[in-house]
C-alpha cells in the first residue's frame, strides 16, 4: 500500500537537490584552485623535493601549501564525481566508469600528502643526512609507489574521459572539454628533466589555465543542466527517488 506523500516533501526534495548542486559545482571549481594554492605556495621547481621546498617556503608558504593540499583531497574526488554524474542519464555506463576512475584516482592524493608532511617535519626538527635518507626512502618505497601509480593512472584517465564525454554530449563547449581533457596528460612533460625552469613554469601555468578553464563550464552545467532535474510524473510532480 502506497502511503500519501506529505505536501512539503517535494519542496524538501527540491531544496536538498539544490544544495547538492551547489556543493558539487563548488567542488568542481575549488578542486583545481586548491591544487593551484598547493603548487604555487612552495618555491618553483622544488615541489618534488619536500625538505628543501619547506625550508625555503617559510611558515606562511608552508601553511598555504598544506591548506591547499588538504582542501584538494576533499574537493577533487567530489568535484570529479559531480562531473561524472552530469552524463549519468545520457551515457550511464561511461559516466559510471568516469566516476569510478575519479574516486580511485583522487583518493590516493591524501596519502601522498604524507610525503610533504614528512619533509616539513624534517625541516622543523632540523635536517640531517639520516632524516634526508629516511625521506628519500619513504618517497620511493613500495606503498607510496603504489599510491602514486594509482593516482597517476586514475586521475589522468578520468580527466580525459570526463572532458571528452561532456564535450561529446554538448554539456559543455567543445573547447572546454578538450581543455579539461588535455590538462592532465600535459603534466607528463613536467617530469621530463629540463634545466629550463622558466619553461616548466610556463607549462605549469598553461596546465592550470586549461584545467580551470574546462572546470568552469562544467560547474555552470552542474547548476543549470536539466538532465539532473527529476522528471515529472503523471501528476505533474517531480518523481522522487
N, C-alpha and C positions, 0 to 999 in steps of 0.2 A: 504494500500500500504506500503510495507516494504522499508524504506529508506536505501540506501547503507551505510555500516559502514566505518568509517574512517580507513585508514591503520594503524594509530597509536593507534587505540582503543585496539586491542589485546595486544599490548605492555604495555599500561597503565593498563589494567586489570591484566596482569601478575605482574607488579610492585606493584600494590595495594595488590594483593593476597600475594605476598612475604612479604610485610610489615606486613600484618595481621598475617601471620605465625610466624614471628619473635616476634611480640608483644605478641602473645598468648603463645609461647614457653617460653619467658622471664617471663611472669606472672606465668606460671606453676612452675618455679623454685623459683622466687623471693617471692612467697606467703609463703611457709614454711620457707624460710630463714628469711623473715621479722618477722615471729612469733618466730623463734629462738632468734632473737635480742630482741624482745619484752619480752621474758621469761627470758633470761639469763642476761639482764641488771639490773634486780631487784634481791635483795637477795633471795637465795634459801629458799623455804618454806614459803615465805610471799606474794606470788603472789595474793592470795585472801584476803590479809589484806593491802589494798592500803595505809592507813595512815602510818602504821609502815614501810611498804616497801619503800615508797617515802622518808620518813625521813632518812632511812639508806642508800639509794642508792646514795645520793649526786646529785649535779647538772648534772654531766656527765651521771650518770646512769639513771636519770630521762629523760634527753634529748634523750638518745638512746632508752629508753623504749617507749616513745611516738612516736619517728620516726618510730620504728618498728611496733607499733600498727596502726598508721595512714597509713603507706605503705601497711600493710597487708589488711586493709579494702578495698583497691583498687585491689591489686594483687590477692587475694584469689577468689573473685567472677569471675573475668575474667579468671584466670587460670583454675578453675574448669569448667567453661563454655567451654573453649577450649578443655579440655579433653573429655567432653561430645560430642563435635562436631566431634571428631575423629571417632566415631562409627555411625554417622548420616546416612550414606549410607547403612551400613550392618545391623544395628539394630535401625531404626529411632524412634520407639516408646520408647524403653528403653533409648536411648540417650536423647530424649525429656524429659523423666521423670528425668533422672540424671541432666540435665540442670536446670529444674525447682527446684528440691531439692537443687541444688548447690546455686542458687540465693537466694532462700528462707532461706537456712541455713546460708549463709555467710553475707548477708546484715545486720542482727542484730549486727554483730561484731562492727560496727561503733557506734551504740547506746550504747553497753556495755562498750565501751571505756570511756563513761561518768563517770562510777564508779571510774575508776582510776584517771580521771581528777579531780573529786571532792576530792579524797583523797590527791592528790598533792596540790590542792588549800588550803585544811585544813592545810597541813604541812607548806605552805608558810605563812599563816596568823597566825599560832600558834594553835596547837590542844588544845581543851578544851573538857570537858565532854559533853557539849551541841552539839558541832560540831561533835564529835565522834558518838554521838547518831543519829545525822542527817545522817551521812554517813551510819550507820548500817540500818537506816530506808529506805534510798534511795536504798541501795543494795538489800533489800528484799521486796520492795514494789511491787504492782501488775504489774505495767508497766514493770519494769526491769525483773520480774519473767517471764512474757510472752515472752519478748525478749530472755531470757535465754533458755526457753524451746524450742522455735522455732529454735534457734541457735543449741542447743544440738542435737535435733532430725534431723534437716535438714542436717547439715554438716556431721553428723555421717552416716546417711543412704546414702547420696550421695557419700561419700568416699568409703563405702563398695561396692556399686553398680558399681561405676566407675572402681574400681580396678578389680573386678571380670569380668566386661564387657570387659575391654581392654585385660585382660588375656585370656578370652574365645575366643575372636576374633583374638588372636595372634598378636595384635597390639603392645604389649609389652611382654617381657618374663613373663612366669607364675610366677616366684619368685617375680618379681617386682609388678605384680598385687596383689598377696597375701600380700606382704609387705605393699603396699598402703592401701589395704582394712583393714588390721589388725591394722594399726597405730592409727586410731580413736577410735575403741572400747577399746583399751588398756588404753585410758585416764580415763575410768571409775574407774580403780584401783587407780588413783591419788586422788580420792575423798574419798577413804576408810581411816578412821582415823588410823594413824600409827605413833608411836614415832620414827621410824627409818627414819631419814632424808636422810641417805645415800641410802637406798633402793628406796626412792622416786626419788632421783637424778638420780640413775641408770635407773629407769623406764622412766623418762623424756627423758634421752639421747637416750634410745632404741627407744622410740616413734619417735623422730626426725630422727634417722638413718633409720627407716622403711619408714617414710613419704618422706624424701628427696630421699632415695634410690628408691622408687617407682615413684617419680615425674621425676627423671632424664630421664629414658627411655621414659616416656610419652612426655617430652619436645622434645626429639630426634625424636620421632614418628611424632610430630607436624611438624617438619621441613622436614621430608623425606616421610611421608605416601602418597602414590599415590592416596588413596581414596579421598583426599581433592583436587586433581587437577581436574579442569573441564574437562569432556570428550571431545574428538574430534568430531566435526560434520562431515558431509559428505564431506565438502570441505577441510578437513584437518586442520581446525582452531579449537581453543578451543571454546566450547559453552559458550555463555555469558548469565548471569542471566537476 
